Amino acid sequence: MSITYLDTSALIKRYIEELGSEELKEWWPSMDLFGAALITRAEMAAALAKASRMRWLETEAAQQAWNIFLEDWQTIAVIEITNVLVERAGELAWSDGLRGYDAVHLAAMITWQDALGQEITLGTFDRQLWEAAHIRGMKLFPEDLPGMLDRQS
């Protein structure tokens, strides 16, 4: 069974077209189960609202993307944010040099993986989070984010 944790940088590619959207859409059907931290809902709202404010998306398109996300949210395994998870995120921020929410995403993924007792793929398009997970030997999507980003530059 293919289980994937998606951070916001990966999940948003399902709703708006940007670098990596095509790869995510091709990969999406192979996921049997996917999860995300509770904070992802707020991050998605913020990202889509910003896309509208900055005129990267028309307001109607951003609202439509949000509505589709809310439908999908019902199918996502939501990892709750607990004190233990936040403590783990703090440790990851120190040890891996991660920003706050990136550390929370990695801690949520590790916590979920521990609870399920099987390997989970981390889906992220955030280079710093991807590299921290890569150093830890985690299974990642995309498999070569640095190469993808370098080819785009």
C-alpha positions as semicolon CSV with decimal commas, in nm:
position;residue;x (nm);y (nm);z (nm)
1;M;0,000;0,000;0,000
2;S;0,132;0,343;-0,098
3;I;0,103;0,591;0,189
4;T;0,210;0,950;0,143
5;Y;0,238;1,254;0,368
6;L;0,194;1,576;0,170
7;D;0,309;1,912;0,294
8;T;0,143;2,225;0,161
9;S;0,408;2,285;-0,106
10;A;0,315;1,950;-0,261
11;L;-0,058;1,949;-0,201
12;I;-0,118;2,294;-0,353
13;K;0,008;2,163;-0,686
14;R;-0,315;1,966;-0,716
15;Y;-0,514;2,291;-0,724
16;I;-0,299;2,544;-0,907
17;E;-0,057;2,506;-1,196
18;E;0,305;2,561;-1,104
19;L;0,636;2,376;-1,122
20;G;0,569;2,017;-1,015
21;S;0,192;2,019;-1,075
22;E;0,215;1,780;-1,368
23;E;0,435;1,538;-1,171
24;L;0,199;1,544;-0,873
25;K;-0,109;1,486;-1,089
26;E;0,059;1,189;-1,258
27;W;0,161;1,046;-0,921
28;W;-0,171;1,113;-0,743
29;P;-0,355;0,795;-0,857
30;S;-0,076;0,574;-0,716
31;M;-0,143;0,694;-0,360
32;D;-0,367;0,459;-0,163
33;L;-0,373;0,684;0,143
34;F;-0,239;1,028;0,207
35;G;-0,219;1,249;0,509
36;A;-0,133;1,600;0,611
37;A;-0,093;1,793;0,931
38;L;-0,387;1,994;1,056
39;I;-0,194;2,316;0,988
40;T;-0,207;2,236;0,616
41;R;-0,564;2,361;0,600
42;A;-0,460;2,707;0,721
43;E;-0,152;2,708;0,498
44;M;-0,365;2,621;0,193
45;A;-0,608;2,901;0,271
46;A;-0,319;3,146;0,308
47;A;-0,150;3,030;-0,013
48;L;-0,466;3,053;-0,223
49;A;-0,564;3,389;-0,072
50;K;-0,216;3,523;-0,148
51;A;-0,234;3,392;-0,505
52;S;-0,557;3,586;-0,545
53;R;-0,420;3,905;-0,381
54;M;-0,105;3,895;-0,592
55;R;-0,318;3,829;-0,902
56;W;-0,138;3,503;-0,978
57;L;-0,488;3,356;-0,988
58;E;-0,822;3,519;-1,055
59;T;-1,030;3,542;-0,738
60;E;-1,286;3,297;-0,881
61;A;-1,015;3,045;-0,967
62;A;-0,864;3,071;-0,619
63;Q;-1,207;3,024;-0,460
64;Q;-1,279;2,725;-0,684
65;A;-0,941;2,572;-0,590
66;W;-1,025;2,625;-0,222
67;N;-1,363;2,456;-0,262
68;I;-1,207;2,156;-0,434
69;F;-0,944;2,138;-0,160
70;L;-1,218;2,139;0,106
71;E;-1,382;1,842;-0,069
72;D;-1,048;1,659;-0,079
73;W;-0,981;1,750;0,285
74;Q;-1,255;1,502;0,381
75;T;-1,042;1,220;0,235
76;I;-0,711;1,322;0,393
77;A;-0,582;1,151;0,706
78;V;-0,533;1,456;0,927
79;I;-0,244;1,439;1,172
80;E;-0,336;1,633;1,483
81;I;-0,091;1,881;1,630
82;T;-0,010;1,772;1,986
83;N;0,240;1,887;2,247
84;V;0,454;1,582;2,176
85;L;0,453;1,655;1,803
86;V;0,546;2,020;1,862
87;E;0,831;1,914;2,092
88;R;0,957;1,681;1,819
89;A;0,926;1,966;1,567
90;G;1,135;2,188;1,794
91;E;1,406;1,923;1,805
92;L;1,397;1,892;1,425
93;A;1,419;2,270;1,386
94;W;1,742;2,266;1,591
95;S;1,896;1,950;1,447
96;D;1,801;2,003;1,082
97;G;1,786;2,383;1,062
98;L;1,421;2,379;0,954
99;R;1,174;2,666;0,962
100;G;0,885;2,628;1,208
101;Y;0,610;2,482;0,992
102;D;0,856;2,271;0,792
103;A;0,969;2,116;1,121
104;V;0,603;2,058;1,213
105;H;0,541;1,887;0,878
106;L;0,843;1,660;0,923
107;A;0,745;1,580;1,281
108;A;0,388;1,504;1,171
109;M;0,512;1,272;0,899
110;I;0,749;1,088;1,136
111;T;0,479;1,063;1,404
112;W;0,230;0,920;1,154
113;Q;0,490;0,679;1,017
114;D;0,571;0,559;1,371
115;A;0,199;0,511;1,446
116;L;0,138;0,310;1,128
117;G;0,459;0,110;1,162
118;Q;0,542;0,130;0,793
119;E;0,736;0,351;0,556
120;I;0,562;0,663;0,433
121;T;0,665;0,878;0,139
122;L;0,710;1,247;0,213
123;G;0,578;1,464;-0,070
124;T;0,733;1,810;-0,061
125;F;0,857;2,071;-0,304
126;D;1,032;2,267;-0,030
127;R;1,405;2,223;-0,091
128;Q;1,511;2,261;0,273
129;L;1,252;2,012;0,402
130;W;1,329;1,773;0,115
131;E;1,702;1,783;0,192
132;A;1,647;1,726;0,566
133;A;1,432;1,421;0,490
134;H;1,678;1,298;0,227
135;I;1,965;1,311;0,477
136;R;1,749;1,102;0,712
137;G;1,705;0,840;0,437
138;M;1,332;0,894;0,395
139;K;1,138;0,797;0,085
140;L;1,061;1,118;-0,106
141;F;0,846;1,257;-0,383
142;P;0,976;1,391;-0,606
143;E;1,281;1,169;-0,594
144;D;1,511;1,441;-0,730
145;L;1,371;1,777;-0,625
146;P;1,709;1,959;-0,640
147;G;1,755;1,842;-0,999
148;M;1,401;1,947;-1,091
149;L;1,450;2,291;-0,938
150;D;1,794;2,335;-1,099
151;R;1,654;2,243;-1,443
152;Q;1,383;2,507;-1,396
153;S;1,632;2,787;-1,313
